[in-house]
Amino acid sequence: MSLDWICYVVSAIYATLLCGCLMGLQINFTKKRMLTAQGSYTKSKAVIQWKTQFFLLLSLATIVRITAIIAATVEGKKLLIAEPSSENEFIWQIAASFGSLLYFTAFTLIIWFFSKIIYKQAESKQCVTMSVVVWNVVLYCVHLTLGIADLVTKQWYLIYDIALPLFSLSNIALAVFFVILSWKIARSLQTERRETIDYHLEQSSQSGRYQRQPLDQRKAAGGTAYILPRLLKLSVLCALMWTLRGGYTLALRIWPPHGRAKPKALSSMQWEAIFYCVTEYIPSLCALLLMLMKPKKDPARNFLIQAEQDQGLYPSAVNDLK
């Protein structure tokens, strides 16, 4: 019994990302028009543009991935994980490669946004921006160059033997960046919380009681206190998925060609579809949910959360995620 239906189900799952991206773009454009009418668009311009770029890149990556999976399944071909044996399989491998690159670029945008929150110096922000741009340009140029070389030589192995290990290492490096940046955010929040608690304890000791804001002002602070923890959880998930992705594809260079690269019950195409879905869909969905879902506002906050909100500790850019 053919299990090709797995590939079509995976494609349908991917299609939900398109729905989320379209919803996000609609919300973004509506917010832009509203803020422009109010004359306050400039304050939120950078974050709105970043979210628009992320939605567009994720949409393009999803379209490329769905097209490659369906077309390769219909023709009974392989994608990126298995080495191509013909020009036809090489074409689908290139399609899979650029789908992976587009997902990679979309998640480097999240790294870029994290740097805007963490670093205050313009030089540090510019350094991260240039690193992200150069990193992506090098990967795209390598894939294009090796792809052209494969077409000219008719060997069909350069992408698989050179570009795949390079991209696998880049996946692991991206996971490391997520770990480092999330650690810096967590450390920064811990420092600010400690300083805020010390400040309010000092004020309480002088006045004899803790001065609280009115409830309506506390609600106005919104769910910002929940957004950065969500970003931290997203970064940990991304680190796990990109490590899994990079480690597995890099391990394929060590395993024998017909060894333990996939479960025996599945064809190469079916296994690749599942592999891409697990490592791309889950973090992409979580990123979309972070940007689309408004955080819950709970008036019954504890002392620590209240102190953080009173002092306005969270970066202003994070408020625009809501």
C-alpha positions, 0 to 999 in steps of 0.5 A, a space after each residue: 500500500 502506497 504511503 504517498 498520502 503522508 506527503 499530501 497531508 504534510 503539504 496540507 499542514 504546511 498550508 496552514 502556515 500560509 493562512 497564518 501569514 496572510 492573516 498576519 499581513 492583513 493585521 499588519 496592514 490594518 494596523 499600519 493604516 490605523 497608526 498612519 491615520 493617528 499620526 503615530 506610525 513612525 514609532 512602530 514603523 521598524 517592528 511593523 516592517 520586520 513583521 511584514 518581511 517575516 510574513 512574506 518570507 515565511 509565505 514564500 518559503 512555504 509555497 516553495 516547500 509545498 510545491 516541491 513536496 507535491 511535485 516530487 511526490 507525483 513524479 516519485 522523486 527525492 528532495 534534499 536528504 537523499 543524493 540525486 541520481 539524475 537531472 530531474 531529481 537534481 531540479 527537485 533538490 534545488 527546489 528543496 534547497 531554496 525552500 530550506 534557505 528561505 526558512 533559514 532567512 526568515 528565522 535569521 530575521 528573528 535573530 535580528 529582532 532579538 538584537 534590536 531588543 538586547 543591544 542599545 549601541 548602534 554599532 552592535 545593532 549594525 554589526 548583527 545586521 551586517 552579519 545576518 545579511 552576509 551570512 544569507 548572501 554567502 549561503 545563497 551564492 554557494 547554492 547558486 554557484 554549485 547548482 550551476 556547476 552541477 548543471 554544467 558538469 552533469 555530475 549532480 553531487 556538488 549540492 549534496 556533498 558540499 552545500 548540504 554539509 555547509 547548510 547543516 553547519 549553518 543550521 547548528 550555528 543558527 541554533 547557537 545564536 538562538 541560545 546565546 541571544 535568549 541567554 542574554 535576554 534572560 540575564 538582562 531581565 534577571 538583572 532588571 528584576 533584581 534592581 527593581 525589587 531593590 528599589 521598591 523594597 527601599 521605597 517600601 521601607 521609607 514609606 511603610 507600604 508599597 505604592 501601587 498604581 491604579 488598576 486601570 494603569 496596571 492594565 494599560 501596561 498590557 501583557 508585555 511581561 508575558 511577551 519576552 518569556 514567550 520569545 525566550 520559549 520560542 528561541 529555545 524551541 528554535 535552537 532545538 529544531 535547528 540543532 536537530 535539523 543540522 545534526 541529522 543532515 550532517 550525520 548523513 555524511 557519516 552514515 553509509 548511503 543506504 544505511 539508517 538515514 530513514 525508517 524502512 517503512 517509508 520511502 525517501 520522499 515520505 521521510 523527507 516530507 515528515 522531517 521538513 514538517 517537524 523541523 520547519 512547521 513547529 517553530 514557524 507556527 510558534 513564531 506566528 502564534 507569538 505575533 498574532 495572538 494577543 497576550 492575556 491581561 491578568 489584573 491579579 499580578 504578583 509583586 514582581 510583575 507589578 514592579 517591572 511594569 511600574 518601572 517600564 523595564 521592557 523594551 518599547 519595541 516589544 509592545 509592538 508585537 501585541 
